[in-house]
Amino acid sequence: RSTKVPARGRSTMGTYYPWFVLFVLAAIYAQQQWSRYSLNYLYNVSSDDEHTSIAVADHISYADYGILTGYGFSATFCIAGLFAGRAADLTSRRLIVFAGVGIWNAALFMIGYARSFVLVLCWRLLLGFGQAFSNPASYSLIADYFPEEKRAQANGLFACGVYLGGGLASLCISMASSMGWRATCFLIATIGFALAAVEVLSVREPTRAANKHEAGSTDKPRRTFREALKTIFTNKLVVILFAASSLRFMGGYAIAGYLPTFYAEVFPSFDQQYSYLNAYVVAAGGFLSSWLGGMLADKWHTVEKRARMYLPACGCFGALPFMAVCCLAPDFYVSILLGLFLEYLVAECWFGPVVATMQSALPPDCRALAIACFTLIATFFGSAASYLIGEVYDLLLASGYKPQIVKWIVLWSVLVSYGSSGLLFLFGSRYVQQDSSANESKPLLADPARAAEKKGDAQA
C-alpha cells in the first residue's frame, strides 16, 4: 500500500496531521542531537572510574576529544549529506529518515562496546554518516506540509529538537554516574530505534510540487544534480546565508563542545547541579527562543520582508553580553541561570527564519540539496572551530596555563563568531526578494478558509 498523499487527497487530511508529522520529526531530531552530543558530556564526567568516564575507559585526550566532536563526526556527516540531500529531492523522504535513524543508533550502540579511541572514532564516523540523512529529508517534508507564511514557525518548532536533545545530552553526566557511560549509550540508542519504528509506520509521503511534470504537466523536467547545485550557488542570498550560518555554527560548536569543560574546570564542585540545570537551560531556553523566534519572524514578515534576516542578526548581537556573564561570573548560579539561560533565550531564534528564507529563495526541487549544502558547509566550519579550540587548549595547558583558561577561549570564540555572523545577516537582507511567491506551491497545510472557498467554487 502506498504511503504517498496524492494531491486530490490533501483536503481530507485535516489540519492536525501536518503538526503530528512535525512532532514526530522534531522528536527524531531531539534524539539525533542527544545521540550526537552525549559524548560531550560523557567525556566531561568528573570521575576517574572507567565505568563512569569514557575518557578514562578509552584513554581520550583533549586533542582526541576535539577530533571526535569535530572532524571525527563531520567528515562523513558532510560528505554523506550531499548525497542525502539529493536523494531527498528524488526519492521517499520518509524512508530516508527511517534508514538514517537506524544507522546512527546502531553506531551509538556500538560506541557503548568500544574500548579505545580508535574504535570510538570509527563508530563516531558511522554515526555522522547516519545523521546526515535525517535533516534534508525532514526540512523537505516540512516545506511540503506547511505554507510559506507558516514555514518559519514550523522550522523553528522542528529546530527545538536541537535544544531538547541538547538538554537530554546534559543529563548524560548524571546517567553515567548512576548506570555507567556504556549503559547510557545503549539506552539512548534503544529509544532511537523505537522512534524509527514510529516514523516509518505513521508518516506519509506527500506529493511534491516538483513532481508535477511526471503527471503530465508542461513544467520543465526536474533539474540534474549539477543544475541544482548551480541554482543554489548562484543565488546570492543563499550563499550569504551559508556564510553567516557557518560563522554562527562556529560559536555554537564552541559552546556545545567546551562549555561542559568550562563548568567542570571552573565550578568542579557543581557537577550534579550542572547536569540538571544545564538540561533545563538548553531545553527550555533554546525551545522558547526557537519557537517564539519562528512565530515572531512569520508575523514580522507580513509587514517587513527582510524580517527573517533581521531577527537572526538581533539574536547574534543580543546574546553577546549574556555570554560574557556566563563565562566571567564568579558564581555558578549567576553564570548558568542568568548568563547561559538568557544567552540561549536570545540567541537561538535564528534557525527557523534562516531555513524559511532559504526555502523561499529556491525552487522546490533544490531545497533538500540546499539544506544538505548548508549543513555541510556550516558543519565543516563548526568542526574546524571545535578542532582548533581543542588544539589551542592543549597547547595552553602544556605551556603552563591553568585549565580555567578555557573560559576565555570560549568567550572570545563566541564573541567573534556571533558578531561576524550578525553583520553578514544584516548585509544579506538587501538580497531578500520582496515577493517569493514564484518559488511557492500549494502545501498540505493550506489556509482553511481559502480551502473552503475553493471547495465551494468547485461544487458550484
C-alpha positions as CSV (number, residue, x, y, z in Angstrom):
1,R,0.0,0.0,0.0
2,S,1.4,3.4,-1.0
3,T,2.1,5.9,1.8
4,K,2.1,8.9,-0.6
5,V,-0.5,11.5,-0.1
6,P,-2.0,12.3,-3.6
7,A,-2.8,15.9,-4.4
8,R,-6.5,15.2,-4.6
9,G,-6.5,13.6,-1.1
10,R,-5.0,16.6,0.6
11,S,-8.3,18.2,1.6
12,T,-9.3,15.0,3.5
13,M,-6.3,15.0,5.7
14,G,-7.4,17.7,8.2
15,T,-5.2,20.5,9.6
16,Y,-3.8,18.4,12.5
17,Y,-1.9,15.7,10.7
18,P,0.9,18.1,9.5
19,W,1.5,19.1,13.1
20,F,1.7,15.4,14.1
21,V,4.3,14.8,11.4
22,L,6.2,17.8,12.7
23,F,6.1,16.4,16.2
24,V,7.5,13.1,15.1
25,L,10.3,14.7,13.0
26,A,11.1,17.0,15.9
27,A,11.3,14.1,18.3
28,I,13.7,12.3,16.0
29,Y,15.7,15.5,15.7
30,A,15.9,15.7,19.5
31,Q,17.1,12.1,19.7
32,Q,19.6,12.8,17.0
33,Q,21.1,15.6,19.0
34,W,21.0,13.6,22.2
35,S,23.0,10.9,20.4
36,R,25.4,13.3,18.9
37,Y,26.2,15.4,22.0
38,S,26.1,12.6,24.5
39,L,29.9,12.3,24.0
40,N,30.4,15.9,25.0
41,Y,29.0,15.2,28.5
42,L,30.2,11.6,28.9
43,Y,33.7,12.9,28.3
44,N,33.4,15.6,30.9
45,V,32.2,13.5,33.8
46,S,34.3,14.3,36.9
47,S,35.4,10.8,37.6
48,D,38.4,8.6,37.3
49,D,36.3,5.5,37.1
50,E,36.3,3.5,33.8
51,H,32.6,2.6,34.5
52,T,31.6,6.2,34.6
53,S,34.0,8.1,32.3
54,I,34.6,7.3,28.6
55,A,37.7,9.5,28.8
56,V,39.3,7.2,31.3
57,A,38.0,3.9,29.8
58,D,39.1,4.7,26.3
59,H,42.2,6.9,27.0
60,I,40.9,10.0,25.2
61,S,42.9,13.3,25.5
62,Y,41.6,16.8,24.9
63,A,43.0,16.7,21.4
64,D,41.3,13.4,20.8
65,Y,38.1,14.8,22.1
66,G,38.4,17.8,19.7
67,I,38.7,15.3,16.8
68,L,35.7,13.2,18.0
69,T,33.5,16.3,18.3
70,G,34.8,17.8,15.1
71,Y,36.0,16.0,12.0
72,G,35.6,12.6,13.7
73,F,31.9,13.3,13.2
74,S,31.7,15.8,10.4
75,A,33.9,14.0,7.9
76,T,31.2,11.5,7.0
77,F,28.4,13.8,8.0
78,C,29.3,16.4,5.4
79,I,30.1,14.1,2.5
80,A,27.1,11.9,3.0
81,G,24.9,15.0,3.4
82,L,25.3,15.9,-0.2
83,F,24.0,12.5,-1.4
84,A,21.3,12.5,1.3
85,G,20.1,16.0,0.1
86,R,19.9,14.9,-3.5
87,A,18.2,11.6,-2.6
88,A,15.6,13.6,-0.5
89,D,14.8,15.6,-3.6
90,L,14.2,12.5,-5.7
91,T,13.1,9.6,-3.5
92,S,11.0,8.8,-0.4
93,R,11.9,11.1,2.4
94,R,10.1,9.0,4.9
95,L,12.3,6.0,4.2
96,I,15.4,8.2,4.1
97,V,14.7,9.4,7.6
98,F,14.0,5.8,8.8
99,A,17.3,4.5,7.4
100,G,19.3,7.3,8.9
101,V,17.8,6.8,12.4
102,G,18.6,3.1,12.2
103,I,22.2,3.7,11.1
104,W,23.2,6.3,13.7
105,N,21.6,4.4,16.6
106,A,23.4,1.2,15.6
107,A,26.6,3.2,15.7
108,L,25.8,4.7,19.1
109,F,25.0,1.2,20.4
110,M,28.4,0.0,19.3
111,I,30.2,3.0,20.9
112,G,29.0,1.5,24.1
113,Y,31.2,-1.5,23.4
114,A,34.3,0.5,22.3
115,R,37.4,0.1,24.4
116,S,39.8,2.5,22.6
117,F,39.9,5.9,21.0
118,V,40.2,4.4,17.5
119,L,37.0,2.3,17.9
120,V,35.1,5.3,19.3
121,L,36.3,7.3,16.2
122,C,35.2,4.6,13.8
123,W,31.7,4.3,15.2
124,R,31.5,8.1,15.6
125,L,32.2,8.4,11.9
126,L,29.3,5.9,11.1
127,L,27.1,7.9,13.5
128,G,27.8,11.0,11.5
129,F,27.1,9.2,8.2
130,G,23.7,8.1,9.5
131,Q,22.7,11.5,10.9
132,A,23.4,13.2,7.5
133,F,20.3,11.6,6.1
134,S,17.7,13.0,8.5
135,N,17.6,16.8,8.3
136,P,17.5,17.4,4.5
137,A,14.6,14.9,4.2
138,S,12.8,16.4,7.3
139,Y,13.1,20.0,6.1
140,S,11.9,19.0,2.7
141,L,8.8,17.3,4.2
142,I,8.1,20.4,6.3
143,A,8.2,22.6,3.2
144,D,5.6,20.4,1.6
145,Y,3.3,20.2,4.7
146,F,3.3,23.9,5.6
147,P,2.6,27.1,3.6
148,E,5.2,29.8,3.2
149,E,3.6,32.1,5.8
150,K,3.8,29.4,8.5
151,R,7.2,27.9,7.5
152,A,9.4,29.9,9.9
153,Q,7.3,28.8,12.8
154,A,7.3,25.2,11.6
155,N,11.0,25.2,11.0
156,G,11.5,26.9,14.4
157,L,9.5,24.2,16.2
158,F,11.5,21.5,14.4
159,A,14.7,23.2,15.4
160,C,13.6,22.9,19.0
161,G,14.8,19.4,18.8
162,V,18.3,20.7,18.9
163,Y,17.7,22.1,22.4
164,L,15.6,19.3,23.7
165,G,18.2,16.9,22.6
166,G,21.0,19.1,24.0
167,G,19.2,19.2,27.3
168,L,18.8,15.4,27.4
169,A,22.5,15.1,26.5
170,S,23.4,17.2,29.6
171,L,21.6,14.6,31.7
172,C,24.2,12.1,30.5
173,I,26.5,13.2,33.3
174,S,24.0,12.0,35.9
175,M,23.1,9.0,33.8
176,A,26.8,7.9,33.6
177,S,27.2,8.4,37.3
178,S,24.2,6.1,38.1
179,M,24.3,3.5,35.3
180,G,27.7,3.9,33.6
181,W,28.6,5.5,30.3
182,R,28.1,2.3,28.3
183,A,24.6,1.6,29.5
184,T,23.8,5.3,28.8
185,C,24.7,4.7,25.1
186,F,22.6,1.6,25.0
187,L,19.6,3.3,26.4
188,I,19.7,6.3,24.1
189,A,20.1,4.0,21.0
190,T,17.1,1.9,22.1
191,I,15.0,5.0,22.3
192,G,16.1,5.9,18.8
193,F,15.1,2.5,17.4
194,A,11.7,3.0,18.8
195,L,11.3,6.4,17.2
196,A,12.4,5.0,13.8
197,A,9.5,2.5,14.1
198,V,7.0,5.2,14.9
199,E,8.2,7.3,12.0
200,V,8.1,4.7,9.3
201,L,4.6,3.5,10.4
202,S,2.9,6.8,10.8
203,V,4.4,9.5,8.5
204,R,3.0,9.7,5.0
205,E,5.0,10.9,2.0
206,P,3.3,14.0,0.4
207,T,3.2,14.6,-3.3
208,R,5.9,17.2,-4.2
209,A,5.2,20.3,-6.3
210,A,8.4,19.5,-8.1
211,N,6.9,16.2,-9.4
212,K,4.1,17.9,-11.4
213,H,5.8,17.1,-14.7
214,E,5.5,13.4,-14.0
215,A,1.7,13.7,-14.0
216,G,1.6,15.3,-17.4
217,S,2.3,18.9,-16.6
218,T,4.1,21.1,-19.1
219,D,6.6,22.1,-16.5
220,K,10.2,21.5,-17.5
221,P,11.9,18.3,-16.2
222,R,13.5,18.2,-12.8
223,R,17.0,19.7,-12.5
224,T,20.1,17.5,-12.7
225,F,22.4,17.4,-9.7
226,R,24.8,19.8,-11.4
227,E,21.9,22.1,-12.4
228,A,20.6,22.1,-8.8
229,L,24.0,23.0,-7.4
230,K,24.3,25.8,-9.9
231,T,20.8,27.1,-8.9
232,I,21.8,27.1,-5.2
233,F,25.3,28.6,-5.5
234,T,24.4,31.3,-8.0
235,N,21.8,32.7,-5.6
236,K,23.5,35.5,-3.7
237,L,21.1,35.4,-0.8
238,V,21.6,31.7,-0.2
239,V,25.4,32.0,-0.4
240,I,25.3,34.7,2.2
241,L,23.1,32.6,4.4
242,F,25.6,29.8,4.1
243,A,28.5,32.1,5.2
244,A,26.6,33.8,8.0
245,S,25.3,30.4,9.4
246,S,28.8,28.9,9.2
247,L,30.1,31.7,11.4
248,R,27.1,31.2,13.7
249,F,27.8,27.5,13.9
250,M,31.4,28.1,14.9
251,G,30.2,29.8,18.1
252,G,27.6,27.2,18.7
253,Y,30.2,24.4,18.4
254,A,32.4,26.3,20.9
255,I,29.5,26.4,23.4
256,A,28.4,22.8,22.9
257,G,31.9,21.4,22.8
258,Y,33.7,23.3,25.5
259,L,31.1,24.8,27.9
260,P,30.9,21.4,29.7
261,T,34.7,21.6,30.1
262,F,34.4,25.2,31.4
263,Y,31.9,24.2,34.1
264,A,33.9,21.1,35.0
265,E,37.1,23.2,35.5
266,V,35.7,26.5,36.9
267,F,32.9,25.0,39.1
268,P,34.1,21.4,39.8
269,S,32.0,21.0,42.9
270,F,28.7,21.6,41.0
271,D,28.9,18.6,38.8
272,Q,25.4,17.2,39.5
273,Q,23.8,20.6,39.7
274,Y,25.3,21.4,36.3
275,S,23.9,18.2,34.8
276,Y,20.3,19.1,35.7
277,L,20.4,22.9,35.4
278,N,22.1,22.8,32.0
279,A,19.4,20.4,30.8
280,Y,16.8,22.9,31.8
281,V,18.7,25.9,30.4
282,V,19.4,24.3,27.0
283,A,16.0,22.6,26.6
284,A,13.8,25.5,27.9
285,G,15.8,28.4,26.8
286,G,16.5,27.0,23.3
287,F,13.0,25.7,22.9
288,L,11.4,29.0,23.8
289,S,13.8,31.0,21.6
290,S,13.4,28.8,18.6
291,W,9.6,28.6,18.8
292,L,9.0,32.2,19.6
293,G,11.6,33.3,17.1
294,G,9.8,31.4,14.4
295,M,6.4,32.9,15.3
296,L,7.8,36.4,15.6
297,A,9.6,36.1,12.2
298,D,6.4,35.0,10.5
299,K,4.4,37.8,11.9
300,W,7.0,40.4,11.3
301,H,7.5,39.1,7.8
302,T,4.0,40.1,6.9
303,V,4.9,43.8,7.2
304,E,8.7,43.6,6.6
305,K,10.1,41.0,4.1
306,R,13.6,41.3,5.5
307,A,12.4,40.3,9.0
308,R,13.8,36.8,8.7
309,M,17.3,38.2,8.2
310,Y,16.9,41.0,10.8
311,L,15.8,38.6,13.6
312,P,18.9,36.3,13.4
313,A,21.1,39.4,13.5
314,C,19.4,40.7,16.6
315,G,19.8,37.3,18.2
316,C,23.6,37.3,17.5
317,F,24.2,40.8,18.9
318,G,21.8,40.5,21.8
319,A,23.3,37.3,23.1
320,L,26.9,38.7,23.5
321,P,26.5,40.4,26.9
322,F,24.9,37.3,28.4
323,M,27.7,35.1,27.1
324,A,30.1,37.4,28.9
325,V,28.1,37.0,32.1
326,C,28.1,33.2,31.6
327,C,31.9,33.0,31.2
328,L,33.0,35.6,33.7
329,A,30.6,35.5,36.6
330,P,32.2,34.1,39.8
331,D,29.0,32.5,41.0
332,F,27.8,29.2,39.4
333,Y,24.1,30.0,39.6
334,V,24.6,33.5,38.1
335,S,26.6,32.0,35.3
336,I,24.2,29.3,34.3
337,L,20.8,30.7,35.3
338,L,21.3,34.3,34.3
339,G,24.1,34.3,31.8
340,L,23.7,31.0,29.9
341,F,19.9,30.8,30.1
342,L,19.4,34.3,28.7
343,E,22.1,33.7,26.1
344,Y,20.0,30.7,24.8
345,L,16.8,32.6,25.1
346,V,18.1,35.5,22.9
347,A,20.4,33.7,20.5
348,E,18.5,30.6,19.4
349,C,15.8,32.5,17.5
350,W,17.8,32.4,14.3
351,F,17.5,28.9,12.8
352,G,13.8,28.8,11.7
353,P,13.8,32.2,10.0
354,V,17.1,31.3,8.2
355,V,15.8,28.0,6.8
356,A,12.5,29.6,5.8
357,T,14.4,32.3,3.9
358,M,16.4,29.7,2.1
359,Q,13.3,27.6,1.2
360,S,11.5,30.6,-0.1
361,A,14.6,31.7,-2.2
362,L,14.8,28.4,-4.0
363,P,12.5,26.2,-6.2
364,P,11.1,23.0,-4.5
365,D,13.4,20.6,-6.3
366,C,16.5,22.2,-4.9
367,R,15.5,22.6,-1.2
368,A,16.7,19.4,0.3
369,L,20.0,19.6,-1.5
370,A,20.3,23.2,-0.3
371,I,19.8,22.1,3.3
372,A,22.5,19.4,2.8
373,C,24.9,22.0,1.4
374,F,24.0,24.4,4.2
375,T,24.7,21.6,6.8
376,L,27.9,20.5,5.1
377,I,29.4,24.0,5.0
378,A,28.3,25.1,8.4
379,T,29.3,21.8,10.0
380,F,32.7,22.0,8.3
381,F,33.5,25.4,9.8
382,G,31.9,24.4,13.1
383,S,34.1,21.3,13.3
384,A,37.1,23.4,12.4
385,A,36.3,25.7,15.4
386,S,36.0,22.6,17.7
387,Y,39.3,21.1,16.5
388,L,41.2,24.4,16.8
389,I,39.9,25.1,20.3
390,G,41.0,21.6,21.4
391,E,44.4,22.2,19.9
392,V,44.8,25.7,21.4
393,Y,43.6,24.4,24.8
394,D,46.0,21.6,24.9
395,L,48.8,23.9,23.8
396,L,48.0,26.4,26.6
397,L,47.9,23.7,29.2
398,A,51.2,22.4,28.0
399,S,52.6,26.0,28.3
400,G,51.6,26.2,32.0
401,Y,48.2,27.9,31.9
402,K,45.6,26.7,34.3
403,P,42.6,24.7,33.0
404,Q,40.3,27.6,33.8
405,I,41.8,29.5,30.7
406,V,39.0,27.7,28.8
407,K,36.6,30.4,29.8
408,W,38.5,33.0,27.8
409,I,38.8,30.6,24.8
410,V,35.0,30.0,24.7
411,L,34.1,33.7,25.3
412,W,36.3,35.1,22.5
413,S,35.2,32.3,20.1
414,V,31.6,33.2,20.6
415,L,32.1,37.0,20.5
416,V,33.9,36.8,17.2
417,S,31.7,34.3,15.5
418,Y,28.3,35.8,16.7
419,G,29.4,39.3,15.9
420,S,30.6,38.4,12.4
421,S,27.5,36.3,11.7
422,G,25.2,39.1,12.8
423,L,26.9,41.6,10.4
424,L,26.5,39.1,7.5
425,F,22.8,38.5,8.2
426,L,22.3,42.3,8.0
427,F,24.3,42.5,4.8
428,G,22.3,39.6,3.3
429,S,19.0,41.3,4.0
430,R,19.5,43.6,0.9
431,Y,19.1,40.5,-1.3
432,V,15.8,39.4,0.1
433,Q,13.1,39.4,-2.7
434,Q,10.0,41.4,-1.9
435,D,7.9,38.6,-3.4
436,S,9.0,35.0,-3.2
437,S,5.7,33.5,-4.4
438,A,7.3,32.4,-7.7
439,N,9.0,29.5,-5.9
440,E,6.0,28.5,-3.9
441,S,3.3,25.9,-4.4
442,K,0.3,24.6,-2.5
443,P,1.3,22.9,0.7
444,L,-0.6,20.3,2.6
445,L,-1.5,22.7,5.4
446,A,-3.4,25.3,3.5
447,D,-5.4,28.2,4.7
448,P,-8.7,26.5,5.9
449,A,-10.9,29.5,4.8
450,R,-9.3,29.6,1.4
451,A,-9.6,25.9,1.0
452,A,-13.3,26.0,1.9
453,E,-13.9,28.8,-0.5
454,K,-12.2,26.9,-3.3
455,K,-14.2,23.8,-2.4
456,G,-17.4,25.8,-2.6
457,D,-16.4,27.2,-6.0
458,A,-15.7,23.7,-7.3
459,Q,-19.0,22.3,-6.1
460,A,-20.8,25.2,-7.8
